[in-house]
Amino acid sequence: MNVRRNRSTVLWCGVALFLCGGTAFMIALTHFRLAHLLCRMWATFGVMVIGVCLCMAIVLKRDYLSSTHAVLMSFFCVGILEMVCALLQLVSLFPIINPYYHFTGSFDNPAVFAMFMSFCLPIGMYYIARSTAISRLVWGVSTFCIGSFLILSASRTGILAGMCSAFIMWMPKFGVIKDYWFNRKRIVLLWVALALLIGVLYFCKQDSADGRLLAWKVSANMIADRPFLGWGNNGFDAFYMPYQADYFMRNPESSFLLLADNLSHPFNEFLWFTVQYGIAGLILLLLMLGWILKNVFKSCDKRKKLWISLYSVLVVWGMFSYPFHIPFVWLVIAYLLSVSLFPVFARLHFVKQLMFCALFMAFLWLVPIFISYKNEMDWVKVQEKALAGETLDMLPRYAELYEELKDNGAFLYNYGAELHFVGHYDEALKILQECVCKYSDYNVQMLMASCYQYLGQPQMAIEKYRYANRMIPNRFLPLYHEMQIYRENGDSVNACEVARTIINKPVKIKKSAAVKRIIQEANECLNHYTK
């Protein structure tokens, strides 16, 4: 029996390391889009493996929860590898994917690195409390190092998530929560401490926090217009930036002007979900989450506190970032759901038939997903050749892929950009006009404006440049192109007016060479027409 159990543990460790390590370290590939695509494919495969293992355990009446030790250990080991990778980056012995930061682990952003660390922290604390003296020392040092790197990452959400999970893990039992709730002094102290913590984290990076407030305000306006059912799939990508343009048109003196940027997510998963699927979708999501947590609280699992802690990390990140869009988090969510719901499903009648139906439906759902991944892989290959200077040769392949990916806004933008590059401006406009129904942002508007400009339609080009400027008012390029159009058409009055706007415009990035060059040309324009 012990030999079989040891084999099972080794097998689970291997599978967990294989899946989790793949989603974490595959992002380190040099080709950014290919790396993200492979990570998503790997994570989707991992979710499928977890689902199959859960169904087999239920049908064969095996103890699925016996795998948790191996899975948790493997996840923590990947966290240690990430930490070692970050340490090597700090001493310049390992390349950093994003050169704007001191370390990112195998990820392209320190926030995602902090996300991984914040999931590892409660796992380390769990094993500290349940290990012998020597093991406890190893777990303690490892967990302390993970907590230190979490702080060094300077991720406010990561620090907040880590503190929430630590608070839950330090509680002797959940009955203590009731004691805190009914003790007024403790309630006041708890809320004051929480308010102070949020205040400190806010003022640490105030501009970043205010940028999130802008995204939440604009998203709230979107929800107000379609509150019940939302904007549908790709609703945020298609309509957020136009709403941001409308916000700045109505609030030209807004304090958020310098903080605006191109966004594809509001930095709040619940807000994003409400924009996409409305309040009805959010209610269903919260009811499902509440039902899952209720089952976790009622369970007799000795790891109950750890599961609650991990859920708290997920919720905190969901309130201030985009964890549901990170591939390794898909594995975390899938495994948390599987261990939370295993006792519930194991007690159901007709469980075998239910599991077979679930597997059948899952495979039907996965077929179009993997077809989509295959098409995206073909697109990446075509894009690589186009970037290597073979754009004209690749246009027939783009036309073929268009039939499969015409609902993908990012593909339509890329296709339009390649058509623009080779001078097929009419075709590019046609594709970009389709694109704005699924993906409309500053870059799309700028590309459309350029097409109109080359087609000899200056008024349409100016309208698009102005629209792009309303989307992100702190950008100088739309105004620069507008000024150039007026100069080319001999309109000195409007050229000088736009030049003055450029000169008097607040600068977001003071050291930007491009901005300095644009301001210099605006001064030259004024001098030319006013001398």
Secondary structure, 3 states (H helix, E strand, C coil): CHHHHHHHHHHHHHHHHHHHHHHHHHHHCCCHHHHHHHHHHHHHHHHHHHHHHHHHHHHCCCCHHHHHHHHHHHHHHHHHHHHHHHHHHHCCCCCCCCCCCCCCCCCCCHHHHHHHHHHHHHHHHHHHCCCCHHHHHHHHHHHHHHHHHHHHCCCHHHHHHHHHHHHHHHCCCCHHHHHHHHCHHHHHHHHHHHHHHHHHHHHHCHHHHHHHHHHHHHHHHHHHHCCCCCCCCCHHHHHHHHHHHHHHHHCCCCCCHHHCCCCCCCCCHHHHHHHHHHHHHHHHHHHHHHHHHHHHHHCCCCCHHHHHHHHHHHHHHHHHCCHHHCHHHHHHHHHHHHHHHHHHHHCCCCHHHHHHHHHHHHHHHHHHHHHHHHHHHHHHHHHHHHHHHHHHHHHHHHHHHHHHHCCCHHHHHHHHHHHHHCCCHHHHHHHHHHHCCCCCCHHHHHHHHHHHHHCCCHHHHHHHHHHHHHHCCCCCHHHHHHHHHHHHCCCHHHHHHHHHHHHHCCCCCCCCHHHHHHHHHHHHHHHHHHC
